[in-house]
Amino acid sequence: MSISSNAEPSSLLDKQFINNKWVASSGTRMLDVMNPYREERIAQVTAGDSQDVQAAVQAAQQAQPGWQALGGAGRAAYLDGFADGLEARRDTLITLSAINNGKPLAEAGIDLDDAIACYRYYAQQARTLDARQGGHVSVAMEGVDARCYHDPVGVVGLITPWNFPLVTSAWKLAPALAAGCTAVLKPSEVTPLPEQVLAELALEIDLPAGVLNLLNGDGDGIGAPLTNHPGVDKISFTGSNRVGETVMRSAAARTASVSLELGGKSPILVMEDADPAQAADWVMAGIYFNAGQICSATSRLLVHESVAEALYAALAERMDALTLGDPLAADTDLGPLTSAKQREVVQHYLALAEQEGLTVVRGAQHRTLPARGYFLAPTLYRDVPVESRLWQEEIFGPVLCSRSVTSEEEAIGLANDSAYGLAATVISGDPKRARRIGRQLKAGSIWYNSEQLVLPETGWGGFKRSGIGRELGPWGLGAYLEVKHVVGPLDR
């Protein structure tokens, strides 16, 4: 089950990682794993079932008390071990992400660096956790001793998406382990290959048995029984709103805790004092990274009418210069979409745009696509009505919708007029103005005059339909902790 040095995955991954052992799955089906550039099957993974979930949860339950008793400093050493192991496999994992996800090599490298930084950050957080235990709480009543403790939630089910496998698993697994939780991790069945390394590393660093269990399978076989299992104390899910709502209903039936990072339809505001050339670079990075398959993609462009034409010209020039091709080629800027299914989803929206008569600045008619691969042309529509489904709904592909505005107030109003609130970007020649506008936007992460800087120290999560809870930063650790107060008379 290990990843070979040339990053070619095993053709058959028919086992589950439970209690530090690769064991035969009770599931009988196999799922194809595709290379989205070659449109070829590169592996098959088992489609696990509820019996696999039962075994994994039982192993996690048995391991949790000992893992908690190890203390934060002890757990931190293992988190550093995960970071070291990922670093040692850097070239292999970058290549594997390109093969399984369709990411260009440069983007895959950014993903891996972010994952490594996350494990190191939560190793530091784990070390500070011991010192916070039993801290005195100031109370007004005399003669009372009040102390605060932070206990792990318990066994957690972690369900990750296909667009950023190693990153999103790090965002969940690192804080969960730092807090003293044990985990059952379900990678996406679309891109399960990069995350298999986590099981390999668990054995390499001698992680106690049962602390991490990794189950391959789809939503019906693994996802549903995991979210419904009475032994799972918390579910952390990243993915679509449709599935997230199902997860929330399952957790509600047993009052289990949930963290949900769901969809987005993020705005990017370009004000009249912005430099159009520089703004174009930031707009490009916000929508065409990972072929637009990013929940925080700034897919709604609001540009002041005085700089709109200059910005559209700059964007068209940059879009024409993008190289679409083999993710393993050093000069590739934009790879294929990760699956045929996702390409079909985006094609549906492109068909809607044609029906609605949207104005195309750049699109399929301006680009010859590679002969193979799940490619779509980077697309830009201008003057998109707010009633358009393309303006309102998450597309999750390389499609940018734009409108011009006449004032700051109009830009803010349109930016906030969305069911989502994950992220936003503000571009202005005046940093103070950009920050002031950012404070008025209803979203969890606001960037100004920059690309999307996602840091382990800053929280991640959304307002409104973009989810519940926060990942990253101390808030990400807190999501896996229960607060306990012990109160009584002062010692005499």
C-alpha positions in Angstrom: 0.0 0.0 0.0 3.0 2.3 0.0 3.7 5.1 -2.5 6.6 4.2 -4.8 9.5 6.6 -5.4 8.4 7.3 -9.0 4.9 8.3 -7.8 3.1 5.6 -9.8 0.3 4.4 -7.5 -0.4 0.8 -6.9 -3.0 -0.5 -9.4 -5.1 -2.0 -6.7 -5.8 -0.6 -3.2 -8.1 -3.2 -1.8 -7.5 -2.8 1.9 -8.4 -0.4 4.7 -6.1 1.1 7.3 -7.6 0.2 10.7 -5.7 0.0 14.0 -2.3 0.4 12.3 -2.9 -2.5 10.0 -3.9 -2.8 6.3 -6.9 -5.2 6.5 -9.2 -6.7 4.0 -12.3 -4.5 3.5 -15.7 -6.0 4.1 -16.9 -4.1 1.0 -17.0 -6.1 -2.3 -17.0 -3.3 -4.8 -14.0 -1.5 -6.3 -13.9 2.2 -7.4 -11.9 3.4 -10.4 -9.4 6.2 -9.8 -8.7 8.3 -12.9 -5.9 10.4 -14.3 -7.8 13.4 -15.5 -5.2 14.4 -18.1 -4.9 11.0 -19.8 -8.5 10.0 -19.1 -7.2 6.6 -18.0 -7.7 4.5 -14.9 -4.6 4.6 -12.8 -5.8 2.6 -9.7 -8.8 1.0 -8.1 -9.7 1.4 -4.4 -12.0 -0.6 -2.3 -15.5 0.7 -1.7 -15.8 0.1 2.0 -19.0 -0.4 4.0 -20.5 0.0 7.4 -18.5 -3.0 8.8 -15.3 -1.2 8.0 -16.6 1.9 9.8 -17.6 -0.1 12.8 -14.1 -1.6 13.1 -12.4 1.8 12.6 -14.6 3.6 15.1 -14.0 0.8 17.7 -10.2 1.1 17.2 -10.4 4.8 17.6 -12.5 4.5 20.8 -10.0 2.1 22.3 -7.1 4.3 21.5 -8.5 7.7 22.6 -7.9 7.6 26.4 -4.2 6.7 25.9 -3.8 9.3 23.2 -5.3 11.9 25.5 -3.2 10.9 28.4 0.0 11.3 26.3 -0.3 15.1 26.7 0.1 17.9 24.3 3.9 17.7 24.2 3.8 14.0 23.5 1.3 14.4 20.7 3.3 17.3 19.2 6.2 14.9 18.4 4.0 12.8 16.2 2.6 15.9 14.4 6.2 16.9 13.6 6.7 13.4 12.4 3.9 13.8 9.9 5.4 17.1 8.7 8.9 15.5 8.3 7.5 12.5 6.5 5.6 14.7 4.0 8.7 16.8 3.5 10.8 13.7 2.8 8.3 12.6 0.1 8.0 16.1 -1.5 8.8 15.2 -5.1 6.7 12.0 -5.0 3.6 13.7 -3.5 3.8 16.6 -5.9 3.9 14.3 -8.8 1.1 12.1 -7.4 -1.1 15.1 -6.9 -0.5 16.1 -10.5 -1.4 12.6 -11.7 -4.5 12.2 -9.6 -5.9 15.7 -9.3 -4.7 17.3 -12.6 -2.9 20.0 -10.7 0.1 21.7 -12.4 3.3 20.9 -10.5 3.7 24.4 -9.1 0.2 24.3 -7.6 0.7 20.9 -6.2 3.9 22.2 -4.5 2.0 25.0 -2.9 -0.6 22.5 -1.6 2.1 20.3 0.0 3.9 23.2 1.6 0.6 24.3 3.1 -0.1 20.9 4.5 3.4 20.6 6.1 3.0 24.1 7.6 -0.3 23.0 9.1 1.2 20.0 10.9 4.0 22.1 12.3 1.7 24.8 13.5 -0.5 22.4 15.4 2.5 20.7 16.9 3.2 24.1 18.4 -0.4 24.5 19.5 -0.3 21.0 21.2 2.7 22.0 23.2 0.9 25.0 24.6 -2.2 23.1 25.5 -0.7 21.5 28.6 0.1 24.9 30.1 -3.5 26.0 29.6 -5.0 23.2 31.6 -6.3 24.1 35.0 -6.0 27.8 34.5 -7.7 29.9 37.2 -10.9 31.7 36.2 -11.5 35.1 37.8 -14.9 35.1 39.5 -16.7 37.8 41.5 -17.8 35.6 44.3 -15.4 35.4 47.2 -14.1 32.1 48.5 -14.6 30.2 45.2 -11.9 28.4 43.2 -12.7 28.0 39.5 -10.5 26.3 37.0 -10.8 25.7 33.2 -9.7 22.6 31.4 -9.8 21.6 27.7 -10.7 18.0 27.0 -10.7 16.4 23.5 -14.1 15.9 21.9 -13.3 12.2 21.5 -13.6 10.2 18.3 -13.9 12.3 15.2 -15.0 11.5 11.6 -13.1 13.5 9.0 -14.4 13.7 5.5 -12.3 15.5 2.9 -13.0 16.7 -0.6 -11.2 16.0 -3.9 -9.8 19.4 -4.8 -7.2 19.7 -2.1 -6.7 16.3 -0.5 -3.5 16.7 1.5 -4.3 20.3 2.5 -7.8 19.6 3.8 -6.8 16.4 5.6 -4.1 18.4 7.3 -6.6 21.1 8.3 -8.7 18.5 10.1 -6.3 15.8 11.2 -3.6 18.0 12.6 -5.8 19.9 15.1 -7.8 16.8 16.0 -4.7 14.9 16.9 -3.2 17.9 18.7 -6.4 18.2 20.8 -6.2 14.5 21.9 -8.9 13.2 19.6 -8.6 10.0 17.6 -9.7 9.9 14.0 -11.4 8.0 11.2 -10.5 9.7 7.9 -12.4 9.3 4.7 -10.6 10.7 1.6 -12.6 11.5 -1.5 -13.1 8.5 -3.7 -12.1 10.7 -6.7 -8.6 11.6 -5.4 -7.8 9.0 -2.7 -4.2 8.4 -3.7 -2.3 11.3 -2.0 -3.9 10.7 1.4 -2.7 7.1 1.5 0.6 8.4 2.6 -0.9 9.4 5.9 -1.3 5.7 6.8 2.2 5.0 5.6 3.5 7.8 7.9 1.5 6.6 10.8 3.4 3.3 10.7 6.7 5.0 10.0 6.5 7.3 13.1 5.0 4.6 15.3 1.8 6.4 15.9 -0.2 4.5 18.5 -2.6 2.0 17.0 -6.1 3.2 16.4 -5.2 6.9 16.6 -5.6 7.3 12.8 -7.8 5.0 10.8 -8.2 5.6 7.0 -11.1 4.3 5.1 -11.5 4.3 1.3 -15.0 4.3 -0.2 -17.8 6.5 -1.3 -20.5 8.5 0.5 -23.0 5.7 0.6 -20.5 3.0 1.8 -18.4 5.0 4.2 -19.6 8.6 4.5 -23.2 7.8 5.6 -22.4 5.1 8.2 -19.6 7.3 9.6 -21.8 10.3 10.1 -24.5 8.2 11.6 -22.3 6.2 13.9 -23.1 6.7 17.6 -19.5 6.3 18.6 -18.4 9.3 16.5 -18.4 12.4 18.7 -17.8 15.0 16.0 -17.9 15.1 12.2 -15.8 17.6 10.2 -16.9 17.8 6.6 -15.7 19.8 3.6 -17.7 19.6 0.4 -20.9 20.6 -1.2 -23.9 22.2 0.5 -26.1 19.3 -0.6 -24.0 16.7 1.2 -23.2 19.0 4.1 -26.9 19.4 4.9 -27.2 15.6 5.0 -24.2 15.4 7.4 -25.8 18.0 9.6 -29.1 16.1 9.7 -27.3 12.9 10.7 -25.4 14.7 13.4 -28.5 16.4 14.7 -30.2 13.1 15.3 -27.7 12.3 18.1 -26.7 15.9 18.9 -23.2 15.4 17.7 -20.9 18.3 17.0 -20.2 19.3 13.4 -17.9 21.5 11.5 -18.9 22.3 7.9 -16.9 24.0 5.2 -19.2 24.3 2.3 -19.7 26.3 -0.9 -18.8 29.8 -1.9 -19.5 32.4 -4.5 -16.9 34.9 -3.4 -16.6 38.5 -4.8 -13.5 40.4 -5.8 -13.9 44.2 -5.8 -11.7 46.3 -8.0 -12.1 50.0 -7.1 -11.5 53.0 -9.3 -8.1 53.8 -7.7 -6.7 50.3 -8.5 -4.0 49.7 -11.1 -5.8 47.5 -13.7 -2.6 45.6 -14.6 -1.9 44.6 -11.1 -5.6 44.0 -10.4 -5.7 41.6 -13.3 -2.9 39.4 -11.8 -4.9 39.1 -8.6 -8.2 38.4 -10.4 -6.5 35.7 -12.4 -5.0 34.0 -9.3 -8.4 34.2 -7.5 -10.4 32.3 -10.1 -8.1 30.1 -12.3 -5.9 28.5 -9.6 -6.7 24.7 -9.6 -8.8 25.3 -12.7 -11.3 27.2 -10.6 -12.0 24.2 -8.4 -11.6 26.0 -5.1 -14.3 26.9 -2.6 -13.0 30.4 -2.1 -12.6 31.2 -5.8 -13.4 34.8 -6.3 -15.8 34.0 -9.1 -17.8 37.3 -9.0 -15.9 40.3 -10.3 -17.2 43.8 -9.3 -15.2 46.4 -11.1 -15.6 50.2 -11.1 -16.8 51.4 -14.5 -13.9 53.8 -14.8 -11.3 51.0 -15.0 -13.5 48.2 -16.3 -12.4 48.3 -20.0 -8.7 48.4 -19.0 -9.2 45.5 -16.7 -11.1 43.4 -19.2 -8.3 44.0 -21.8 -5.6 43.0 -19.2 -7.6 39.9 -18.3 -8.1 38.9 -21.9 -4.3 39.2 -22.5 -3.5 37.0 -19.5 -6.1 34.4 -20.3 -4.8 34.1 -23.9 -1.3 33.5 -22.4 -2.3 30.6 -20.2 -0.9 27.3 -21.2 -3.3 24.4 -20.9 -1.8 20.9 -20.9 -0.1 18.1 -19.1 0.1 18.8 -15.3 3.5 17.2 -15.3 4.9 19.7 -17.8 6.8 22.5 -16.2 5.2 25.2 -18.4 1.5 24.2 -17.8 -0.5 27.0 -16.2 -3.9 25.3 -16.2 -4.6 21.6 -15.9 -7.8 19.6 -16.6 -10.7 19.5 -14.2 -10.3 16.7 -11.8 -13.1 14.5 -13.1 -15.4 14.0 -16.0 -18.3 14.5 -13.7 -17.1 17.9 -12.7 -16.5 18.9 -16.3 -20.1 18.0 -17.0 -21.3 20.2 -14.1 -19.4 23.2 -15.5 -20.5 22.5 -19.1 -24.1 22.7 -17.8 -23.5 26.3 -16.6 -21.8 27.2 -19.9 -24.9 26.0 -21.7 -27.0 28.1 -19.4 -24.9 31.1 -20.2 -25.5 30.6 -23.9 -29.2 30.3 -23.3 -29.2 33.5 -21.3 -27.2 35.3 -24.0 -24.3 36.3 -21.6 -21.5 38.5 -23.1 -18.3 36.4 -23.5 -15.0 38.2 -23.2 -13.0 34.9 -23.4 -14.3 31.4 -23.6 -14.3 28.2 -25.7 -14.5 30.1 -29.0 -11.1 31.8 -28.2 -9.2 28.6 -27.3 -8.2 25.3 -28.8 -8.2 22.7 -26.0 -5.8 19.8 -25.7 -6.9 16.7 -27.6 -7.4 14.7 -24.4 -8.1 15.4 -20.8 -11.1 16.9 -18.9 -10.2 20.4 -20.0 -12.4 23.5 -20.3 -11.4 26.9 -21.6 -10.9 29.6 -19.0 -14.0 31.8 -19.4 -15.0 35.4 -18.6 -18.4 36.8 -18.9 -19.1 40.6 -18.4 -22.3 42.5 -17.6 -23.8 39.3 -16.0 -27.3 40.0 -14.5 -27.6 39.4 -10.8 -30.6 37.2 -11.6 -28.4 34.8 -13.6 -27.8 31.4 -12.1 -24.1 31.8 -13.1 -24.0 34.9 -10.8 -25.8 33.3 -7.9 -24.6 29.6 -7.9 -21.2 28.0 -7.2 -19.8 26.7 -10.5 -16.5 25.2 -9.3 -14.6 25.6 -12.5 -12.6 28.2 -14.5 -15.5 30.6 -15.0 -15.5 34.2 -14.0 -18.7 36.4 -14.0 -18.4 40.2 -13.8 -20.3 43.4 -13.5 -19.3 47.0 -13.5 -20.3 49.3 -10.6 -20.5 53.1 -10.2 -19.7 53.4 -6.5 -18.2 51.8 -3.5 -21.6 51.4 -1.9 -22.9 49.6 -4.9 -19.9 47.3 -4.9 -20.3 46.4 -1.2 -24.1 45.9 -1.6 -23.6 43.5 -4.6 -20.8 41.7 -2.9 -22.9 40.9 0.2 -26.0 40.0 -1.9 -25.2 36.3 -1.9 -26.3 33.2 0.0 -22.6 32.5 0.6 -20.0 34.2 2.6 -16.7 32.3 2.6 -14.2 34.8 1.2 -13.7 38.1 -0.6 -10.9 40.2 -2.1 -10.7 44.0 -2.3 -8.3 45.8 -4.6 -7.6 49.5 -4.1 -4.8 51.9 -4.4 -5.4 52.9 -0.8 -4.7 50.1 1.7 -6.7 51.8 4.4 -9.7 52.1 2.2 -9.3 48.4 1.2 -9.3 47.4 4.8 -12.3 49.6 5.6 -14.3 48.0 2.7 -13.2 44.6 3.8 -14.7 45.2 7.3 -18.1 45.7 5.6 -18.1 42.5 3.7 -19.9 39.5 5.1 -17.4 36.7 4.7 -15.0 34.7 6.9 -11.7 35.6 5.0 -11.1 39.0 3.4 -7.9 39.6 1.4 -6.8 43.0 0.1 -4.3 43.9 -2.6 -2.9 40.3 -2.7 -3.6 36.8 -3.8 -5.5 34.5 -1.5 -3.1 34.1 1.5 -4.3 31.1 3.5 -2.1 30.8 6.6 -2.2 28.2 9.4 -2.4 31.0 12.0 -5.5 32.6 10.6 -9.0 31.0 10.8 -10.8 29.5 7.8 -14.6 29.2 7.5 -17.6 31.1 6.2 -20.7 33.1 7.0 -24.2 32.1 5.9 -24.5 29.0 3.7 -20.7 28.7 3.5 -20.6 26.6 6.6 -20.4 26.3 10.4 -17.3 26.6 12.5 -13.7 27.5 11.8 -10.6 25.6 10.8 -7.0 26.7 11.2 -5.5 29.0 13.9 -6.4 28.5 17.5 -10.1 28.3 16.4 -9.3 25.1 14.5 -7.9 23.5 17.6 -10.8 24.7 19.7 -13.2 22.9 17.3 -11.9 19.6 18.7 -11.9 20.6 22.3 -14.6 20.6 25.0 -14.4 23.3 27.7 -14.7 22.0 31.2 -14.9 24.1 34.4 -14.2 22.7 37.9 -15.6 24.9 40.6 -15.5 24.7 44.4 -14.4 26.4 47.6 -10.9 27.8 47.9 -8.4 25.6 49.7 -8.0 26.7 53.3 
